[in-house]
Amino acid sequence: MTPRDRDEDQVRRLLGGPRSVVPADLSERAADHGRRILRRRRAVHTVLWLLLLAAVIAAAVLLTLWWPSPAPLETTP
């Protein structure tokens, strides 16, 4: 018996045997789980974008405060 024939026999035995019972609400639970994952991912992305925006605003404010103002080119008498 070749390895290929042995594999085919094992597959036939697996398919010919009793099948396991799948819960009736499995698709609903999977859909709920997927919605929770998407909601959590969207919330994390929103928080990260807000943090990035806050960092950019803080950097702009600090840059304007710390940037030396140019001295006037000429002073009036």
ZADO-1210 file (C-alpha; in nm, 4 decimals, padded with zeros to 6 digits):
<atoms>
<atom x="00.0000" y="00.0000" z="00.0000" code="MET" pos="1"/>
<atom x="00.1430" y="00.3344" z="-00.1030" code="THR" pos="2"/>
<atom x="00.1348" y="00.6393" z="00.1238" code="PRO" pos="3"/>
<atom x="-00.1181" y="00.8016" z="-00.1089" code="ARG" pos="4"/>
<atom x="-00.3572" y="00.5054" z="-00.0764" code="ASP" pos="5"/>
<atom x="-00.3147" y="00.5141" z="00.3008" code="ARG" pos="6"/>
<atom x="-00.4022" y="00.8855" z="00.3077" code="ASP" pos="7"/>
<atom x="-00.7103" y="00.8278" z="00.0935" code="GLU" pos="8"/>
<atom x="-00.8249" y="00.5474" z="00.3249" code="ASP" pos="9"/>
<atom x="-00.7835" y="00.7735" z="00.6282" code="GLN" pos="10"/>
<atom x="-00.9846" y="01.0496" z="00.4605" code="VAL" pos="11"/>
<atom x="-01.2606" y="00.8052" z="00.3652" code="ARG" pos="12"/>
<atom x="-01.2785" y="00.6780" z="00.7247" code="ARG" pos="13"/>
<atom x="-01.2970" y="01.0342" z="00.8587" code="LEU" pos="14"/>
<atom x="-01.5698" y="01.1352" z="00.6158" code="LEU" pos="15"/>
<atom x="-01.7660" y="00.8145" z="00.6629" code="GLY" pos="16"/>
<atom x="-01.7718" y="00.8363" z="01.0419" code="GLY" pos="17"/>
<atom x="-02.0087" y="01.0279" z="01.2677" code="PRO" pos="18"/>
<atom x="-02.0104" y="01.4029" z="01.2312" code="ARG" pos="19"/>
<atom x="-01.9832" y="01.6414" z="01.5213" code="SER" pos="20"/>
<atom x="-02.2782" y="01.8587" z="01.6149" code="VAL" pos="21"/>
<atom x="-02.2453" y="02.2298" z="01.5431" code="VAL" pos="22"/>
<atom x="-02.4305" y="02.4685" z="01.7770" code="PRO" pos="23"/>
<atom x="-02.7282" y="02.6372" z="01.6151" code="ALA" pos="24"/>
<atom x="-02.6219" y="02.9859" z="01.7232" code="ASP" pos="25"/>
<atom x="-02.2617" y="02.9517" z="01.6075" code="LEU" pos="26"/>
<atom x="-02.2998" y="03.1994" z="01.3199" code="SER" pos="27"/>
<atom x="-02.4676" y="03.4578" z="01.5462" code="GLU" pos="28"/>
<atom x="-02.1919" y="03.4273" z="01.8052" code="ARG" pos="29"/>
<atom x="-01.9242" y="03.4568" z="01.5351" code="ALA" pos="30"/>
<atom x="-02.0928" y="03.7665" z="01.3906" code="ALA" pos="31"/>
<atom x="-02.1168" y="03.9256" z="01.7375" code="ASP" pos="32"/>
<atom x="-01.7523" y="03.8482" z="01.8010" code="HIS" pos="33"/>
<atom x="-01.6543" y="04.0045" z="01.4679" code="GLY" pos="34"/>
<atom x="-01.8566" y="04.3186" z="01.5439" code="ARG" pos="35"/>
<atom x="-01.6862" y="04.3518" z="01.8833" code="ARG" pos="36"/>
<atom x="-01.3439" y="04.3172" z="01.7223" code="ILE" pos="37"/>
<atom x="-01.4272" y="04.5827" z="01.4609" code="LEU" pos="38"/>
<atom x="-01.5701" y="04.8199" z="01.7231" code="ARG" pos="39"/>
<atom x="-01.2614" y="04.7802" z="01.9415" code="ARG" pos="40"/>
<atom x="-01.0276" y="04.8310" z="01.6447" code="ARG" pos="41"/>
<atom x="-01.2171" y="05.1430" z="01.5363" code="ARG" pos="42"/>
<atom x="-01.1986" y="05.2842" z="01.8900" code="ALA" pos="43"/>
<atom x="-00.8241" y="05.2212" z="01.9108" code="VAL" pos="44"/>
<atom x="-00.7662" y="05.3856" z="01.5731" code="HIS" pos="45"/>
<atom x="-00.9740" y="05.6869" z="01.6755" code="THR" pos="46"/>
<atom x="-00.7794" y="05.7276" z="01.9999" code="VAL" pos="47"/>
<atom x="-00.4470" y="05.6965" z="01.8190" code="LEU" pos="48"/>
<atom x="-00.5468" y="05.9581" z="01.5576" code="TRP" pos="49"/>
<atom x="-00.6575" y="06.1948" z="01.8361" code="LEU" pos="50"/>
<atom x="-00.3271" y="06.1434" z="02.0172" code="LEU" pos="51"/>
<atom x="-00.1389" y="06.2173" z="01.6965" code="LEU" pos="52"/>
<atom x="-00.3433" y="06.5322" z="01.6405" code="LEU" pos="53"/>
<atom x="-00.2803" y="06.6451" z="01.9996" code="ALA" pos="54"/>
<atom x="00.0947" y="06.5825" z="01.9559" code="ALA" pos="55"/>
<atom x="00.1041" y="06.7861" z="01.6345" code="VAL" pos="56"/>
<atom x="-00.0845" y="07.0745" z="01.7968" code="ILE" pos="57"/>
<atom x="00.1431" y="07.0635" z="02.1039" code="ALA" pos="58"/>
<atom x="00.4521" y="07.0623" z="01.8821" code="ALA" pos="59"/>
<atom x="00.3220" y="07.3617" z="01.6847" code="ALA" pos="60"/>
<atom x="00.2486" y="07.5550" z="02.0044" code="VAL" pos="61"/>
<atom x="00.5892" y="07.4750" z="02.1531" code="LEU" pos="62"/>
<atom x="00.7591" y="07.5677" z="01.8281" code="LEU" pos="63"/>
<atom x="00.5911" y="07.9079" z="01.8211" code="THR" pos="64"/>
<atom x="00.6772" y="07.9720" z="02.1871" code="LEU" pos="65"/>
<atom x="01.0405" y="07.8654" z="02.1677" code="TRP" pos="66"/>
<atom x="01.1214" y="08.0101" z="01.8257" code="TRP" pos="67"/>
<atom x="01.3207" y="08.3289" z="01.8743" code="PRO" pos="68"/>
<atom x="01.1496" y="08.6320" z="01.7308" code="SER" pos="69"/>
<atom x="01.3664" y="08.8145" z="01.4812" code="PRO" pos="70"/>
<atom x="01.5195" y="09.1391" z="01.5948" code="ALA" pos="71"/>
<atom x="01.4014" y="09.4449" z="01.4078" code="PRO" pos="72"/>
<atom x="01.6272" y="09.5320" z="01.1184" code="LEU" pos="73"/>
<atom x="01.6242" y="09.9035" z="01.1870" code="GLU" pos="74"/>
<atom x="01.5236" y="10.0973" z="01.4915" code="THR" pos="75"/>
<atom x="01.3648" y="10.4338" z="01.4683" code="THR" pos="76"/>
<atom x="01.5400" y="10.7213" z="01.6440" code="PRO" pos="77"/>
</atoms>
